[in-house]
Amino acid sequence: MKNELVNYILNHTELSNELENIVIESSNIRTYKKGTLVLNEKSIANESFLVLKGCIRSYLIADGEEKTLEIYTEGQPIMPKNYGKELPTEHFLECIEDSVVNAGSKAFEEQMLQKYPQFQSICRIIGEVIMSKQQELFFSYKLASPEDRYLHLTETRPDLLQRVPQYQIASYLGLTPQSLSRIKKRLLN
Amino acid sequence: MKNELVNYILNHTELSNELENIVIESSNIRTYKKGTLVLNEKSIANESFLVLKGCIRSYLIADGEEKTLEIYTEGQPIMPKNYGKELPTEHFLECIEDSVVNAGSKAFEEQMLQKYPQFQSICRIIGEVIMSKQQELFFSYKLASPEDRYLHLTETRPDLLQRVPQYQIASYLGLTPQSLSRIKKRLLN
């Protein structure tokens, strides 16, 4: 399991054998059962996560309704709202499946970067990749029609359609379950 | 003008006097006239920018229409699509006003980080701030109704309404100019 963390880093940048061992030794792997609420809107978000296995949904409650913000699966980093700040996070994190994550914290990060400054550039490079992916995702969401958004999901993350309940997929796409059903019917014809 | 770059960094993290001088010496300030196309969809995006003064719009052309992706003003970083990759950027960058920017490139960044590793942590910290702001922007866009999006803009960036043509504001909010007019009328009543 631990090697997943190393693989994630290697997907983005190089890692010396020495650093690879440090990553393995310092990893903080945690296992959650399906249904676990990893974070509650009122909590302080001290931790960020990398999903190693499973599926975790972030959402908030507005006007009494759950609004799905993101659905994280293998290889995706989770940075909760207000991470590292002394403020309630306002978001929920819920395991849609049994999940395995690596957990980090600002304090631990700072400590590691102090001790092993070689991680500075690794963090910076991976940060840039995440930033650019996030920007792309936002722009493509903004430009796409609801139907295109659904099609884009079927192309880029087809597994989600099997793993996540339909009403959560709808909410993730910014749609009502009814609109999503209509779109799917239209596309079938 | 150059101090704007230092101020930007100081807004997010500390900077020793030595590093402050290095930032000033290594800055690459550029001035553009209103209407300048800083980047064309077919170009390779070798440079990223920090807007020091003025207003720059990023857009793409889809189905023969300009779609505004982002409007950058003072203190906002611009990372064009495919920045640092050997691929056409697919986006345009156009100056809505006479503008002053600091321009950077991956090669120059790497060179600076090699020479002054102290910048690693500064880049990482600022990257995290940008990432978290970007995520917030995406989530709030996703959750908001068109009317709420407009209201959010009037609260968070009221200057844009004076600086940017109405049809570009509409496109930025994912609306047609007609829908935006209707929303504005409704809110006036």
Boltz contact constraints between the chains, C-beta under 6 A:
constraints:
  - contact:
      token1: [A, 67]
      token2: [B, 143]
      max_distance: 6.0
  - contact:
      token1: [A, 69]
      token2: [B, 139]
      max_distance: 6.0
  - contact:
      token1: [A, 120]
      token2: [B, 120]
      max_distance: 6.0
  - contact:
      token1: [A, 120]
      token2: [B, 121]
      max_distance: 6.0
  - contact:
      token1: [A, 121]
      token2: [B, 120]
      max_distance: 6.0
  - contact:
      token1: [A, 123]
      token2: [B, 124]
      max_distance: 6.0
  - contact:
      token1: [A, 124]
      token2: [B, 123]
      max_distance: 6.0
  - contact:
      token1: [A, 124]
      token2: [B, 124]
      max_distance: 6.0
  - contact:
      token1: [A, 127]
      token2: [B, 127]
      max_distance: 6.0
  - contact:
      token1: [A, 131]
      token2: [B, 131]
      max_distance: 6.0
  - contact:
      token1: [A, 134]
      token2: [B, 134]
      max_distance: 6.0
  - contact:
      token1: [A, 138]
      token2: [B, 138]
      max_distance: 6.0
  - contact:
      token1: [A, 139]
      token2: [B, 69]
      max_distance: 6.0
  - contact:
      token1: [A, 142]
      token2: [B, 174]
      max_distance: 6.0
  - contact:
      token1: [A, 143]
      token2: [B, 67]
      max_distance: 6.0
  - contact:
      token1: [A, 174]
      token2: [B, 142]
      max_distance: 6.0
